[in-house]
Every structure is written in C-alpha cells, then in structure tokens.
Amino acid sequence: MAIKIVFPTNDEVMVEEHFGHCAKFCAVTVEDGKVINREIIPAPEHQPGVFPKFLGEQGANVIVTGGMGQRAVDLFHAQDIQVFLGATGTIEKNLEELMKGELISKGSACTHEHGEHDHQ
C-alpha cells in the first residue's frame, strides 16, 4: 500500500520548521519502501484550518514538520493523517529516517500567538 508523506518547505530542500509559514509542500509517495513519486504542491493562501483540509484532499497520509498549532494537529488526526513534529534539516534526511522507522515526533504543538514571530 502506498503512503503519501508531505513536508512543508520554502526551498524544496529543507523542512519548514513552522508549518503555517511554508510556500509549498513536497509530497513523496512511498510504496514497498521505495519512492514512487515526488511532487511539489503550491500551498494555498494560509488561513486557519485551510492546510489540513487541502492536504487531506491531496491524499496525504503523513505530515512531517517542525511545528504547528494544536488545532491543525487535531484537524489532521480527524482525517487519520499522522503528524510528526520537531523535524529539522533536509526533506531527504527526514524521509530517510521515517522510512527506516527512526523518525520520532519530538515536538509539541505550538501554543504561542502567531504574531510573536513578527519581531522587527
């Protein structure tokens, strides 16, 4: 059975550490331990609840990201989409760890106000 793993990204190389700040998604389809498809999906305009619905419609099974709000985590779980938090580094490194069963969700959902990142 194939699974679709989605990574938020801005540069198509690194995992975006804050889910809601990505410009696009790298979606990797894996079957029998092999990558069978890789695509870049432009992100829709970010509004609360939009990304989980959008990625569910794209057939995502797993999301790997640095962090996201608890509401987003809950919306993914409601669609039976697994969420790995705390990811850093390249998409390739995280994909490899996930495929080996070594990727561990090591973060917790963001609880801060999103305006806190807008320091000037």
C-alpha positions as CSV (number, residue, x, y, z in Angstrom):
1,M,0.0,0.0,0.0
2,A,1.3,3.4,-1.0
3,I,1.5,6.3,1.5
4,K,1.9,10.0,0.8
5,I,4.3,11.8,3.1
6,V,4.1,15.6,3.0
7,F,6.8,18.1,4.0
8,P,6.2,21.8,4.3
9,T,9.0,23.7,2.5
10,N,10.0,27.0,1.0
11,D,13.1,26.0,-1.0
12,E,12.2,22.3,-1.9
13,V,15.2,21.1,0.2
14,M,14.7,22.0,3.8
15,V,11.7,21.2,6.0
16,E,10.0,24.4,7.0
17,E,10.1,24.5,10.8
18,H,6.8,26.3,11.2
19,F,4.1,24.6,9.2
20,G,1.9,27.7,8.6
21,H,4.8,29.6,7.1
22,C,5.5,27.4,4.1
23,A,5.1,28.4,0.4
24,K,4.7,24.9,-0.9
25,F,4.7,21.2,0.1
26,C,6.9,18.4,-1.1
27,A,4.8,15.3,-1.3
28,V,6.6,12.0,-1.6
29,T,4.7,8.8,-2.3
30,V,6.3,5.6,-1.0
31,E,5.3,2.0,-1.7
32,D,7.1,-1.1,-0.5
33,G,9.9,1.0,0.9
34,K,10.6,2.8,-2.4
35,V,9.8,6.3,-3.5
36,I,7.5,6.0,-6.5
37,N,6.5,9.7,-6.9
38,R,7.7,13.1,-5.7
39,E,5.8,16.3,-6.4
40,I,5.8,19.9,-5.3
41,I,2.4,21.3,-4.5
42,P,2.0,25.1,-4.1
43,A,0.4,26.0,-0.8
44,P,-3.0,27.7,-0.8
45,E,-3.3,31.0,1.0
46,H,-2.8,30.3,4.7
47,Q,-5.9,30.7,6.8
48,P,-6.7,28.7,10.0
49,G,-7.8,25.2,9.0
50,V,-7.0,25.5,5.3
51,F,-3.8,23.5,5.1
52,P,-5.2,20.4,6.8
53,K,-8.3,20.3,4.6
54,F,-6.2,21.0,1.5
55,L,-3.6,18.2,2.2
56,G,-6.3,15.8,3.1
57,E,-7.8,16.4,-0.3
58,Q,-4.3,15.8,-1.8
59,G,-4.3,12.3,-0.3
60,A,-1.7,12.9,2.5
61,N,-1.2,10.1,5.0
62,V,1.7,11.6,7.0
63,I,2.9,15.2,7.7
64,V,6.4,15.9,8.8
65,T,7.1,19.4,10.1
66,G,8.9,21.4,12.7
67,G,5.8,22.7,14.5
68,M,2.2,23.5,14.1
69,G,-0.7,24.6,16.2
70,Q,-2.8,22.1,18.2
71,R,-5.9,22.9,16.1
72,A,-4.0,21.9,12.9
73,V,-2.8,18.7,14.6
74,D,-6.4,17.9,15.6
75,L,-7.7,18.6,12.1
76,F,-5.1,16.2,10.6
77,H,-5.8,13.5,13.2
78,A,-9.6,13.8,12.4
79,Q,-8.6,12.8,8.8
80,D,-6.5,9.9,10.0
81,I,-3.3,11.7,9.0
82,Q,-0.3,11.1,11.2
83,V,1.7,14.2,12.3
84,F,5.4,14.2,13.1
85,L,6.5,17.4,15.0
86,G,10.0,18.6,15.7
87,A,11.5,17.9,12.3
88,T,14.6,19.9,11.3
89,G,17.0,19.7,8.4
90,T,16.5,18.4,4.9
91,I,13.5,16.7,3.5
92,E,15.8,13.8,2.4
93,K,17.1,13.2,5.9
94,N,13.7,13.2,7.4
95,L,12.3,11.0,4.7
96,E,15.1,8.5,5.2
97,E,14.6,8.4,9.0
98,L,10.8,8.0,8.5
99,M,11.3,5.1,6.0
100,K,13.7,3.4,8.4
101,G,11.2,3.8,11.3
102,E,13.6,6.1,13.1
103,L,11.8,9.4,12.9
104,I,10.3,10.3,16.2
105,S,7.8,13.1,16.8
106,K,9.8,15.2,19.3
107,G,7.9,18.4,19.4
108,S,4.7,19.6,20.9
109,A,2.1,21.7,19.2
110,C,2.7,25.5,19.1
111,T,0.7,27.3,21.8
112,H,2.0,30.8,21.2
113,E,0.3,33.6,19.3
114,H,1.5,33.7,15.7
115,G,2.2,37.4,15.9
116,E,5.1,36.6,18.3
117,H,7.2,35.7,15.3
118,D,6.9,39.1,13.7
119,H,9.7,40.8,15.6
120,Q,11.3,43.7,13.7
